[in-house]
């Protein structure tokens, strides 16, 4: 095993891939929540104009320059790592304390399955709780967790379903659809995401925009077009 693996790293080894763009405000908490559990942490930077790269390096992560687009950035980060397990994580999402236990249990089970965390928002607004309940229903009923819940999966499983496609948007929906709900496992820990988008744009408006993007994607609209609506 690499000499760079932290002493507290999970076994099997896991590489954390974080696509980032102007994420200096949220990235410190995201990286701090990982503790020493990851064998590798790669921040795939899509050309940030802020201190994202400096923040990542200060926290001990490796910074990789990549073309802008979450799927593109994740694909680059995955290709640059070696660990047999991958944790795909957004730059504004931090894993709650204790996440290592359910993650470790999934990894040692020896099954070709992918785990996702419970969606939570860092807001006391009652509308945040309603949105969390809707996301929980979506995961149960539709088997459709999003990227802001994190995704932990074996590198071999990702390769078996065709890898990470370099999409600018909807890369998470594309991947979980290819995995299929029978290979998706809920993990008993929260992934706490910044509520800044909802608070800035309005809870109904942001949620409606997300739902519209999903519907248009399902109807066949290319992600390169959708990204203009999502931004």
N, C-alpha and C positions, 0 to 999 in steps of 0.2 A: 504494500500500500504506500501511496505517496507520503513523503516526509512532511508535506504541508497539511495533512489531515489533522484537525484539532483533536485534542485529547478526549473531549467529550462527544465526539462525533457518533452519530447513530451507526449501527451496523445492521444490514449492509449499508455501504456508503451512499450518500445522497448528494447530488449537485442541485443547487438552487439557481434557477434562471429567472432573472428579473428584467423585463423590458422597461426602459425608463425614458422619459422625455420631460425635461424641466421639472424634475421630481425632488429637488433639494429639500423642500419643506416636509415631505412625508417619508422620504427614504430612510432617514435615521431611525425612526421607530420600526419600520419594516425590517431593517437589518438587525437592530438590537434584539428584536423578538426571537430571532433565530438562535441566539445564544451561540454555543459552540457545537451545535448538533450537525451542521452541514460540513461535509468533506470539502466542498467547493461552493463558492458563491460567485456568480458572474452577473454583473449588471451590464446588459446590452443597451448601450446608450444610442438613441436615435438622433443625436445632434443637438443636445441640450444647450441652451444659451445661459443657463444658470450654473450653480455650483454642484450639479448632480454628480459629475465624475469625481470631484474632490471629496464630496461627502462619502461616496462609495469606497474610495481608496482609504480614506481615514478610518473606515469601519473594517478594513481588511478584505474587502471584496475586490475581485478583479474586474476591471472595466474593459469592455469590448465595444469598439465603435462599429455601428451597423446602420444600414439604410433604415429610414423611418418606416414604422409599421409594426404593430405588435407581433404578428406572425413571423415577419421577416427577422425581427430582432430575436425572438425566441429561437427560431431555427438556427441563427448564427450562434447563440449562446449554447444550445444543445450540442452543436458540432464541435464547440471548443472545450467540452468537458469530457471526463472519462468515467465518472461514477455510474454504477449499474442502475441506480434509481434517480429519478428526476422529480424535482418539485418546482412547478411552474407557478410563479407568484407575481402579482401586480405590485408596482412600486408604491401604491397608496393603500396596501393591505398588510396588516400585521397579524400574525398568528397569536392567539391568546395563550397565556401560560398553561403549560401542561400538554401542548400539542404533540410533544415528542412521543408520549405513550401510545396514543392511537395510531400515529404514523409508524412507530416502530413495530406495533402489533401487525399492521398490514404487511410490512416488509418481511417480517420473519415467517409469515404464514406460508410463503412460498407459492402463492397463487398469482396468475397473470391477471391482476385486477388493478383498477385505478381508484384512488380515494380522493374525496373532496370534503372540505370543511363546511361548517355551518355558517351561513351568511349573517353578518351583523354589521351595523352601522355605528359610527362613533358620534351619535347624536341622541339627546334626551327627548327629542320631539316624538310625540305619539305616532306621527306619520311614519317614522322610522320603524317602529315596532310593527305597524301594519304591513309595511313593505317587506320586512323580514319574514312575516308569516306567509305572505304571498310567494316569496322565493322558496320557502320550505315546501309549500304545496307544489310549486312547479317542479322541484326536485323529486318529490314523492310520486306525483301523478304523471309527469312527462319524462322523468329521467334526464333532466336538462340543467345541470349546474353550470354556472358561468365562470369565467376566469377569475372574477373577484372573490371566488371561494377557494382559490388555489387548486392545483391538481397534482397529486402524487402518483407516479406510475413507473413501472420498470422500463428502462430504456429499450429492452427487447420487445416489450408490448407495443411501445410507440412505433418501433420499426416495423412490426408485424402489421399494423394498420395503415402503414404508408407514411409515417413520420409527421413532423409538423409542417404544414403547408404554409408558404410565405405569403399569407394574406394580410392586408393592412387592417382588417377588421373581421370579426366573426370567426377568427381562428379558433376560439374556444368552442363555439357551437359546432363548427366543422369537425373538431377533434372528438368531442364527446359523442356526436352522432356516429362517427366511425367506430368508436369504442363499443357503443351499444349499452343499454341500461343494465344488462346482466353482468357487465364487467365494471360497473360503477358502484362504489361503496361509500356510504356516508361515514365520516370520521367524527368522533365525539369531541370536537373542539371547535371554537369559533375562529373565523377569519374576519377580522374587524376592518372594514373598509371606510375610508374617508367619505363623509356625507357632503363634502364641499360642493359637488356638482348639483345635488338636489337642493341644497340651501341657496345656492347662487341662482339657479335657473327656475326653481319652483318644484315642489315635490310632484305635482301632477304632470307638469310639462316635461320634466326629465324622464319620468316613468313612461309617459306616453311616447316620447321620442325613442326610448329603448325598445318599447314594444313594436313601434312602427318599423324600426330597423330590422327586428327579428322577422316580422311579417313580410317585409319586402325581400329579405334574404331568402326566406322560404319560397317566395314566389319567383325567385330566380334573378333578382337584381345583383349585379356583381359587387363584391366588397369595395372595389376601388371607387365606385359611385356612392355607396352607402356611407363611406367614411366622411363625406362632405356633410351629410345629414346628421351624423353622430356627433361631430366636433362641437 
